[in-house]
Amino acid sequence: MNRSPFPFRDFVRAKDNLVEAIVELDEAYAVLTGDTGTGKTALLRELRTQLDRARHRVLYFAEARKLGAAGLVKVVGESLGLRMSMHHSVSRDRVLRALANESHTILLWLDEAHDLPEETLVEARALVESDLDGARRVKLLLVGLPRLCTSLQAQPSLWRRITTREEITGLVFDEMQAFLDHHFAAPHNKRLCERGMTALFERAKGAPGLLLPMYRAVLGRAGASKGKIEPEQVEDALERWELA
């Protein structure tokens, strides 16, 4: 099975727009939202491969909801090779002074930011806006569920600074067969009729992170046979998968 992400149109569009915002437009803030399974983390992996490591240093936090303000400063400081203090204010001052002389652009990527503690967001913003010369030594990418935008809109002074706002929604139906071809070898990639394909697509709502395990469940339910899988078998397999 191909483990690389399938480059569906919405995925490519969002990735290209983020590359443009970070590299070409030098935007300080960006937001990426999408429902569970739509490919946000896979997009971040692909985005990272397109960045020049001689210019950018990515600090990725997979569970930002657990990240406190002091923890954020500590990780940034350690990535800069600094000795951190037990006192948060001292550590922050050391980080800010080091950033003034930093040759790399620090990219803070905070995943699950829909549950990000307010104090951590305030600290991240302080790091981004710490330089008065406009050098953009720190850039912030907030990633999370769609409700992240609602929480950010409650902070108008920050929200208006975030000019890059991307949402990834998943595949459209006409990309389904190409998606299965990408991930499954013959003959398993072409075992659904249009009714079965529609049932799978609608249950997963086009989210690749759901389509994969659901289709594996359908194949498992079909057993050793290699012919077309009847729509009723597809529905039964999906019902059992959701109840498991």
Sequence and secondary structure as in RCSB ss.txt:
>XXXX:A:sequence
MNRSPFPFRDFVRAKDNLVEAIVELDEAYAVLTGDTGTGKTALLRELRTQLDRARHRVLYFAEARKLGAAGLVKV
VGESLGLRMSMHHSVSRDRVLRALANESHTILLWLDEAHDLPEETLVEARALVESDLDGARRVKLLLVGLPRLCT
SLQAQPSLWRRITTREEITGLVFDEMQAFLDHHFAAPHNKRLCERGMTALFERAKGAPGLLLPMYRAVLGRAGAS
KGKIEPEQVEDALERWELA
>XXXX:A:secstr
   S    HHHHHHHHHHHIIIIIS  SEEEEE  TTSSHHHHHHHHHHTS TTTEEEEEETTGGG  HHHHHHH
HHHHTT    SSHHHHHHHHHHHHTT SSEEEEEETTGGG  HHHHHHHHHHHT  TT    EEEEEEE THHHH
HHHTSHHHHTT  EEEE     GGGHHHHHHHHS TTGGG B HHHHHHHHHHHTT HHHHHHHHHHHHHHHTT 
 S B HHHHHHHHHHHHH 
